[in-house]
């Protein structure tokens, strides 16, 4: 990942609640930087009640990938 986000930058993200404390963005953004990948990894606070809508939105926007925290993982598996 370069230091600038462009119209070509892919989105990766974490969904769950709470996620503000997560080190995933720092870890994944550094990995992308070291690998020269043009991605940005963000954390989105999404509760179980809104998980389906969030995932539908990510699919519609062709987001490259996402992780989901517990307990949202259980709902996603169902």
C-alpha positions, -999 to 999 in steps of 0.1 A, spaced: 0 0 0 13 34 -9 10 64 14 -20 77 -6 -54 63 -12 -66 65 -48 -95 54 -69 -77 21 -74 -71 14 -37 -90 -18 -26 -109 -19 7 -103 -46 34 -121 -44 67 -131 -57 101 -167 -59 111 -179 -64 147 -187 -45 179 -167 -32 196 -137 -29 172 -122 5 182 -96 -13 203 -85 -37 175 -49 -38 163 -61 -54 130 -60 -21 110 -24 -14 120 -13 -50 114 -30 -55 81 -21 -20 67 16 -26 76 14 -60 59 -1 -45 28 26 -18 28 54 -43 31 39 -64 3 33 -35 -20 -4 -41 -21 -27 -11 -28 -53 -18 -1 -66 0 30 -79 -19 60 -105 -3 82 -125 -13 113 -163 -8 112 -184 -10 143 -213 -31 133 -236 -50 157 -253 -83 150 -286 -66 142 -270 -48 113 -246 -74 101 -266 -86 71 -270 -51 57 -233 -43 63 -222 -75 44 -247 -68 16 -232 -34 13 -197 -47 12 -206 -72 -16 -224 -44 -36 -192 -23 -33 -170 -52 -43 -149 -49 -12 -119 -72 -15 -123 -89 19 -133 -87 55 -130 -103 89 -158 -106 114 -154 -107 152 -173 -128 177 -202 -129 183 -210 -117 147 -190 -148 134 -218 -171 148 -245 -151 129 -224 -150 97 -220 -188 98 -257 -193 102 
